[in-house]
């Protein structure tokens, strides 16, 4: 069923293979003159799988759809492996399952070196480079690499050693000249190489790449594939999905696995594809690209030939089309037969088969008994690095920083001019009440919508970095919470000060402090509300759902219809509306314990503030109760946001 090369290789052999791979680069693209000195010093990884079936739900009342139909296969180390097939064949689904990114709806067995895979341990020695280049666009190449090194290598590795590793990777991938260029300004090929560079920092033994050549020109494609060839020759297991490569790119791959409608129509050496097609009476036309031809066959352009191809490969079980039967590993032999006669039939001696080394003992450099297993860096180090990255991004983010500050400034001036001097005049109490509610709406909409619009864009990066074990969700969540505090607080205080003093509210530091506290709490609650929505929904759905869910908050705030006048069966809504506590807190801060207001007319209905407090049903309002209620809502929403974020990440798998 499975095939591989021998399980161990000396550093010298690996270095020779690396030089061989580097030689592939020089004549084609003028590639790097150096290769990685950090060769894998551990047993190579053979990845094989059997009877994999993957089903997905089609929604309520639509049942389930099977994407993969009991496929079997083997991906040897030190070879560049391609998963091919037409659109919808199940390439990305198979890759997701092999990486461990997709676990729901999966049946079958995935093995590492002949032993059933421990997914948690496997993720520590592998990385997944997704199709989209999910990079921190506001950071430079050097800054992205430094963050990766800090998170992947930890504080035990000296800064000098980290910088040496970074420089070597950038030199090898020809990114040294772009060190000070922001990732968002890189070309497509450079972004792809940077995505690979970020994961090479901790020298993974297994690398998965989803459509690495998509969107690249022919030169960039050649560079990318040649780079993968070098990495594979150094002893790594490199598996990539590819849609329809050119003839030259196809020849660069050592091993190919072709899918059609969720079934394996070919597995084996690239050079053996044409002989295989001949064996099933599907002769490849002369001067025809075999990659194009096999995709055309898989698409059904030459009739219903897929069953013939599936039978020829036994849905991936056969090893006939590997380069040599001596590539069969001890893992395959153990599964297929343990008898000496069976070994003899395959041309393999039992004594010539090296024992399978425990993976963890070599990948971690420690005991494989589960006591000393390499983890991601400490939570404190993760938090430190993520905070550092967050503050750098905030200082460069036009939307989250500069536009938010400018909007608070402009809107504050507009409201201040519109309600100029309304805070002191008894004849303008209702105008001032409208102003207070307008301030609440401003804090709610700006904080909530900004988060809904920006957080989903961070989700894709979070999914990739968390899956590749850069950091935990907890560290990320704490970091984004702290990172946003300074600029959010500054913008809120700036807005509050402008509006408060231009509208001539009481010149009392205590009252202004109460006003500012309510403003900050309402803003943070609205931000948490937006974070909760942004963690679950995309931008389109979030921008619709956010305002819709905000309408009940405004309805039950006590503005327009007082809480006293609400029907009994709807009054409960006022206790869950954070705007109700915000509005009451504002009114108490501005009007409570004031004897009289200035009146420039003969009659001022609200000359005495207590009369106004009675009419809006806030006479017995308590500022402390409002603050505590807002704090409780803030805490609940923050916890809910974290729980929903974890659920979203897990549900993606």
Secondary structure, DSSP 4 states (H G I P E B T S, - for coil): ------S---HHHHHHHHHHHHHHHHHHH---S---S----S----EEEEEEEEEEE-STTT-EEEEEEEEEEEE-TTSEEEEEESTTSSHHHHHHHHHTS--TTEEEEEEETTEE--HHHHHHTEEEE-SS----TTSBHHHHHHHHHHHHH-SSS-HHHHHHHHHHHHHHTT-GGGTTSBGGGS-HHHHHHHHHHHHHTTT-SEEEEESTTTT--HHHHHHHHHHHHHHHHTT-EEEEE-SS--HHHHHH-SEEEEEETTEEEEEEEGGGHHHHHHHTT-PPPTT--HHHHHHHHHHTTTSS-HHHHHHHHGGGT--TTSS-GGG--HHHHHHH--SHHHHHHTT--GGGSPPPPPHHHHHSSS-SSSSS---PPPHHHHHHHHHHHHHHHHHH-IIIIIIHHHHHHHHHHHHHHHTTTTTTBGGGHHHHHHHHHHHHHHHHHHHHHHHHHHHHHHHHHHHHHHHTTS--HHHHHHHHHHHTHHHHHHHHHHHHHHHHHHTT----HHHHHHHHHHHHHHHHHHHHHHHHHHHHS-HHHHHHHHHHHHHHHHHTTTSSS-GGGS-GGGTTHHHH-HHHHHHHHHHHHHHTT----B--SS--TTSSHHHHHHHTT-TT--HHHHHHHHHHHHHHHHHHHHHHHHHHHHHT-
